[in-house]
C-alpha cells in the first residue's frame, strides 16, 4: 500500500479456505467406426475464501479488523473434441472450447472485525476466451511403442490496457510431444514435454497515483514428465 514518503503499508491474508463444487458432464458419440465426437460441459462455481487479515506499517490506526472474505466466480466452459482414425497406426484429434471468464471479472474482498466491515470490489474487465488444438498420434506396427505431437492456442481473457500486475495473464500457445513404450512383463513407460509461450503480458496500470508500464520478456514455461507403470 503506497503511503507517499512513508514506508509502504502491508496487508496479509492467511489461512484462507473454502469448500466448493463444480459439476461437469461429458458425452461421447461414435459417428462411425473411424470417427468419435466428445462433448464436455463444466458448470459455473462460486469461491468464497475466509481467513485471517493482518495489517503492518500503516500510517493511520486501523480498526479491529482480523478477518477477510475473498470471493469470485469460476467460469463455466464447454469443449468439443473430434478423433479421426486415419489407419490402424494413426489418429488425428481436434478440439475447440469456450470459457466464460467474464464472470470471474468481479473479485470481492470483505474485511470484518468489531463494528467496521468494509467491502471492496475489483472489476478486472475480463472477457470470455476460446481454445483450439490439434494432435497427431502414431503407433508403430509392432504396437509396442508410439508417439504423439500437438499444439494448442488459448486466447487472452484480458486486453493489454486492463491487465493488472497481480494477475498478468495473456494468450497461451502450447507445443507438446509424447513417447510411450510397452515393455515386457506388463511394464509401460512414457515421457513427454510441453513448451508453453505465455505471451508478453503488456501492462500499463496506474494505481494509487503510481504508474506501472512494461511487459514480460521470454515468458516461457517448459514442463517435462515421465511415467512408469507395472501391471500385476
C-alpha positions as CSV (number, residue, x, y, z in Angstrom):
1,X,0.0,0.0,0.0
2,X,1.6,3.3,-1.2
3,X,1.9,5.9,1.7
4,X,3.8,8.6,-0.1
5,X,7.2,9.3,1.6
6,X,6.4,6.8,4.4
7,X,7.3,3.1,4.1
8,X,4.7,1.0,2.3
9,X,1.9,-0.5,4.3
10,X,1.3,-4.2,4.2
11,X,-1.8,-6.3,4.4
12,X,-1.5,-10.1,4.6
13,X,-4.2,-12.7,4.3
14,X,-3.5,-16.0,6.0
15,X,-5.2,-19.5,6.3
16,X,-7.8,-18.8,3.6
17,X,-10.1,-21.8,3.0
18,X,-13.3,-22.8,1.2
19,X,-15.1,-26.0,0.1
20,X,-16.7,-25.8,-3.3
21,X,-18.3,-27.9,-6.0
22,X,-18.1,-27.6,-9.8
23,X,-20.1,-30.3,-11.5
24,X,-19.4,-31.4,-15.1
25,X,-20.9,-33.8,-17.7
26,X,-19.4,-35.5,-20.7
27,X,-20.9,-37.2,-23.7
28,X,-19.3,-39.3,-26.4
29,X,-20.8,-40.1,-29.8
30,X,-19.4,-42.8,-32.2
31,X,-20.3,-41.3,-35.6
32,X,-18.7,-44.2,-37.4
33,X,-16.0,-46.8,-36.8
34,X,-13.3,-44.2,-37.6
35,X,-14.8,-41.0,-36.1
36,X,-15.5,-40.2,-32.4
37,X,-17.1,-37.0,-31.1
38,X,-16.9,-35.9,-27.5
39,X,-18.5,-33.0,-25.6
40,X,-17.7,-31.8,-22.1
41,X,-19.6,-29.1,-20.1
42,X,-18.4,-27.8,-16.7
43,X,-20.8,-25.6,-14.7
44,X,-20.0,-22.3,-13.0
45,X,-18.9,-22.5,-9.4
46,X,-18.5,-19.9,-6.6
47,X,-15.4,-19.5,-4.5
48,X,-15.7,-17.8,-1.1
49,X,-12.4,-17.9,0.9
50,X,-12.4,-17.0,4.5
51,X,-9.3,-16.4,6.7
52,X,-7.3,-14.0,8.8
53,X,-6.2,-10.5,8.0
54,X,-3.1,-8.7,9.3
55,X,-2.1,-5.1,8.9
56,X,1.5,-3.8,9.2
57,X,3.2,-0.4,8.9
58,X,0.1,1.6,8.2
59,X,0.4,5.4,8.8
60,X,-3.1,5.6,10.3
61,X,-4.6,3.5,13.0
62,X,-6.7,0.6,11.7
63,X,-10.0,-0.7,13.2
64,X,-10.0,-4.0,14.9
65,X,-10.1,-5.9,11.6
66,X,-8.9,-9.5,11.8
67,X,-11.0,-11.5,9.3
68,X,-11.1,-11.4,5.5
69,X,-13.5,-12.8,2.9
70,X,-12.3,-13.1,-0.7
71,X,-14.8,-14.3,-3.3
72,X,-15.2,-14.7,-7.1
73,X,-17.0,-16.9,-9.6
74,X,-15.2,-19.7,-11.6
75,X,-16.2,-19.8,-15.2
76,X,-18.4,-22.4,-16.9
77,X,-16.9,-23.9,-20.0
78,X,-17.8,-26.0,-23.0
79,X,-15.4,-28.2,-25.0
80,X,-15.8,-30.4,-28.1
81,X,-13.3,-32.9,-29.5
82,X,-13.2,-34.9,-32.6
83,X,-11.0,-38.0,-33.1
84,X,-10.3,-39.4,-36.6
85,X,-8.8,-42.8,-37.0
86,X,-6.7,-42.5,-40.2
87,X,-5.3,-46.0,-40.1
88,X,-4.6,-48.8,-37.6
89,X,-1.5,-46.8,-36.5
90,X,-2.5,-43.2,-37.0
91,X,-5.0,-40.9,-35.2
92,X,-5.7,-37.2,-35.7
93,X,-7.6,-35.3,-33.0
94,X,-9.1,-31.8,-32.9
95,X,-10.7,-29.8,-30.1
96,X,-12.3,-26.4,-29.6
97,X,-13.6,-24.8,-26.4
98,X,-15.1,-21.7,-24.8
99,X,-14.7,-20.5,-21.2
100,X,-16.9,-17.9,-19.6
101,X,-14.1,-15.9,-17.9
102,X,-16.2,-12.7,-17.9
103,X,-17.9,-14.0,-14.7
104,X,-14.5,-14.1,-13.0
105,X,-14.0,-10.4,-13.7
106,X,-15.5,-9.1,-10.5
107,X,-13.4,-10.0,-7.4
108,X,-14.8,-9.1,-4.0
109,X,-12.8,-8.5,-0.8
110,X,-14.6,-8.1,2.6
111,X,-12.9,-7.2,5.9
112,X,-14.5,-7.6,9.3
113,X,-13.8,-7.1,12.9
114,X,-15.5,-5.1,15.6
115,X,-18.2,-2.8,14.1
116,X,-16.2,-2.0,11.0
117,X,-16.8,-4.2,7.9
118,X,-15.8,-2.6,4.6
119,X,-16.2,-4.4,1.3
120,X,-14.3,-3.6,-1.9
121,X,-15.0,-4.8,-5.5
122,X,-12.4,-5.1,-8.2
123,X,-13.5,-5.3,-11.8
124,X,-10.7,-6.8,-13.8
125,X,-12.7,-6.3,-17.1
126,X,-12.0,-9.9,-18.2
127,X,-13.7,-11.4,-21.2
128,X,-14.6,-14.8,-22.4
129,X,-11.9,-16.9,-24.0
130,X,-11.7,-19.6,-26.7
131,X,-9.4,-22.5,-27.3
132,X,-8.3,-24.7,-30.3
133,X,-5.9,-27.6,-30.6
134,X,-4.8,-30.4,-32.8
135,X,-2.8,-33.5,-32.1
136,X,-1.4,-36.5,-34.1
137,X,-0.8,-39.9,-32.6
138,X,1.2,-42.7,-34.3
139,X,1.6,-46.2,-33.0
140,X,4.3,-48.4,-34.6
141,X,3.3,-51.6,-36.4
142,X,4.6,-53.7,-33.5
143,X,2.1,-51.8,-31.3
144,X,4.7,-51.8,-28.6
145,X,5.6,-48.1,-28.9
146,X,4.4,-44.8,-30.4
147,X,4.4,-41.1,-30.1
148,X,2.2,-38.0,-30.3
149,X,2.7,-34.3,-31.1
150,X,0.2,-31.5,-30.7
151,X,-0.3,-27.8,-30.4
152,X,-3.0,-25.6,-29.0
153,X,-3.9,-21.9,-28.5
154,X,-5.9,-20.1,-25.7
155,X,-6.9,-16.5,-26.2
156,X,-6.2,-13.9,-23.5
157,X,-9.0,-13.2,-21.0
158,X,-8.0,-9.5,-20.7
159,X,-6.8,-6.8,-23.0
160,X,-3.4,-5.0,-22.6
161,X,-5.0,-1.8,-21.2
162,X,-6.9,-3.7,-18.5
163,X,-4.2,-6.2,-17.4
164,X,-3.1,-5.9,-13.8
165,X,0.3,-6.7,-12.3
166,X,-1.1,-9.1,-9.6
167,X,-2.6,-11.4,-12.4
168,X,-0.7,-10.7,-15.7
169,X,-2.2,-13.4,-17.8
170,X,-2.1,-13.3,-21.6
171,X,-2.7,-15.6,-24.6
172,X,-1.1,-19.1,-24.4
173,X,0.4,-21.2,-27.1
174,X,1.4,-24.8,-26.3
175,X,3.5,-27.3,-28.2
176,X,3.6,-30.9,-26.8
177,X,5.4,-34.2,-27.6
178,X,4.9,-37.6,-26.0
179,X,6.6,-41.0,-26.4
180,X,5.2,-44.3,-25.0
181,X,6.7,-47.8,-24.9
182,X,5.2,-51.1,-23.8
183,X,7.9,-53.3,-22.4
184,X,8.0,-56.9,-21.2
185,X,6.2,-58.2,-18.1
186,X,3.4,-55.6,-18.3
187,X,5.8,-52.6,-17.9
188,X,4.7,-49.4,-19.6
189,X,6.9,-46.3,-19.9
190,X,6.1,-42.8,-21.2
191,X,7.9,-39.5,-21.4
192,X,6.6,-36.2,-22.5
193,X,7.2,-32.4,-22.6
194,X,5.1,-29.3,-23.1
195,X,6.5,-25.9,-24.2
196,X,4.2,-23.0,-23.2
197,X,4.5,-19.5,-24.5
198,X,2.5,-17.2,-22.2
199,X,2.6,-14.0,-24.3
200,X,4.3,-10.7,-23.3
201,X,1.6,-9.7,-20.9
202,X,1.9,-6.0,-21.6
203,X,0.8,-3.8,-18.7
204,X,0.0,-0.1,-18.4
205,X,-1.6,0.3,-15.0
206,X,-2.0,3.3,-12.6
207,X,-2.8,2.6,-9.0
208,X,-2.7,5.0,-6.0
209,X,-1.1,7.6,-8.2
210,X,1.8,5.4,-9.4
211,X,2.1,4.2,-13.0
212,X,3.5,0.8,-13.9
213,X,4.1,0.0,-17.5
214,X,6.1,-2.6,-19.4
215,X,5.9,-6.3,-20.4
216,X,7.4,-9.6,-19.6
217,X,10.2,-11.0,-21.8
218,X,10.8,-14.7,-22.5
219,X,7.6,-15.6,-20.7
220,X,8.1,-19.3,-21.5
221,X,7.5,-22.5,-19.4
222,X,8.9,-26.0,-20.2
223,X,7.3,-28.9,-18.4
224,X,8.8,-32.4,-18.7
225,X,7.3,-35.5,-17.1
226,X,7.7,-39.3,-17.2
227,X,5.6,-42.3,-16.0
228,X,6.4,-45.9,-15.3
229,X,3.6,-48.4,-14.8
230,X,3.9,-52.0,-13.7
231,X,0.8,-54.2,-14.0
232,X,0.4,-57.3,-11.8
